[in-house]
Amino acid sequence: MAVINEEELKKEIAEKLDLSGYSSEEQEKIISMLLENVSAKLNIAILDRLSEEERAELEKFSDAGKNEEAMNFLSLKISDLQEVIDGTAAKIVEEFKKSRKKP
C-alpha cells in the first residue's frame, strides 16, 4: 500500500540525520533502510485507523496506482494524517540516532 510520497519522506529522513561521517553509498543504504521501516509502521498506523470498507477503498486506489487520490482519501478519513506521518518518521529517526550513540 505505498501511497505515501516516498521521495518527500526520504528527504525528510535525510534532513533529520547527520550522516556526514558516512560515504554516499552508506548514506543511501541507511536512508533506504529507515524509509522501509517508516513505510511499514505508517501502513500499520494508517490501516489501524480505517474501517474494513475504507481499507477496501484505499486498496482500490493503491492497486490502480492512483496515489494522489489515495492521499486525498486518507486526508479525509484521518484528520491528523500529516502528524501521523511526521511523528512516525521522527520516531524511527530518533531510534536510529540512539542506536548509533556509543555507550
Legacy VTK file of the C-alpha trace (Angstrom):
# vtk DataFile Version 3.0
C-alpha trace
ASCII
DATASET POLYDATA
POINTS 103 float
0.000 0.000 0.000
2.651 2.558 -0.890
0.605 5.743 -1.217
2.893 7.980 0.827
5.255 10.123 -1.252
8.487 8.248 -0.632
10.701 10.954 -2.138
9.357 13.543 0.304
9.684 11.098 3.162
13.234 10.227 2.101
14.141 13.918 2.036
12.595 14.425 5.481
14.577 11.488 6.914
17.830 12.727 5.362
17.309 16.214 6.808
16.872 14.818 10.317
20.056 12.752 10.196
23.674 13.768 10.388
25.311 11.209 8.142
28.369 13.261 7.285
30.684 10.531 8.571
29.342 8.016 6.067
30.078 7.545 2.381
27.344 8.417 -0.117
26.648 4.722 -0.633
26.338 4.118 3.117
24.086 7.157 3.480
21.798 5.838 0.765
21.618 2.412 2.423
20.808 3.923 5.818
18.137 6.221 4.429
16.601 3.387 2.405
16.509 1.128 5.459
14.865 3.842 7.546
12.409 4.593 4.753
11.356 0.941 4.695
10.829 0.998 8.458
8.849 4.232 8.337
6.700 2.961 5.458
5.913 -0.278 7.260
4.989 1.484 10.502
2.942 4.083 8.628
0.991 1.401 6.801
0.114 -0.221 10.118
-0.817 3.084 11.759
-2.993 4.105 8.817
-4.735 0.756 8.405
-5.478 0.623 12.129
-7.473 3.845 11.773
-9.596 2.708 8.837
-12.706 0.540 8.760
-12.806 -2.579 6.577
-14.755 -0.646 3.934
-12.274 2.206 3.986
-9.370 -0.235 3.675
-11.018 -1.789 0.630
-11.492 1.666 -0.924
-7.865 2.568 -0.231
-6.715 -0.703 -1.759
-8.623 0.111 -4.961
-6.778 3.427 -5.274
-3.445 1.801 -4.480
-3.940 -1.100 -6.901
-4.862 1.340 -9.664
-1.737 3.418 -8.988
-3.862 6.415 -8.009
-1.610 7.643 -5.235
-2.856 11.224 -5.275
-6.457 10.056 -4.920
-5.392 7.680 -2.163
-3.694 10.511 -0.258
-6.782 12.698 -0.658
-8.925 9.836 0.628
-6.626 9.313 3.606
-6.599 13.036 4.353
-10.394 12.984 4.534
-10.507 9.884 6.718
-7.565 10.667 9.022
-7.699 14.291 10.125
-4.185 14.229 11.603
-2.575 12.303 8.746
0.400 14.647 8.365
1.076 14.459 12.101
0.967 10.657 11.910
3.455 10.700 9.030
5.779 13.221 10.679
5.569 11.553 14.091
6.289 8.100 12.706
9.287 9.352 10.710
10.629 11.278 13.707
10.295 8.257 15.993
12.177 5.950 13.604
14.922 8.533 13.092
15.288 9.049 16.861
15.523 5.288 17.424
18.258 5.140 14.794
20.140 8.050 16.350
20.020 6.391 19.780
21.286 3.118 18.331
24.314 4.935 16.813
25.415 6.532 20.054
28.347 4.929 21.757
27.857 3.881 25.391
LINES 1 104
103 0 1 2 3 4 5 6 7 8 9 10 11 12 13 14 15 16 17 18 19 20 21 22 23 24 25 26 27 28 29 30 31 32 33 34 35 36 37 38 39 40 41 42 43 44 45 46 47 48 49 50 51 52 53 54 55 56 57 58 59 60 61 62 63 64 65 66 67 68 69 70 71 72 73 74 75 76 77 78 79 80 81 82 83 84 85 86 87 88 89 90 91 92 93 94 95 96 97 98 99 100 101 102
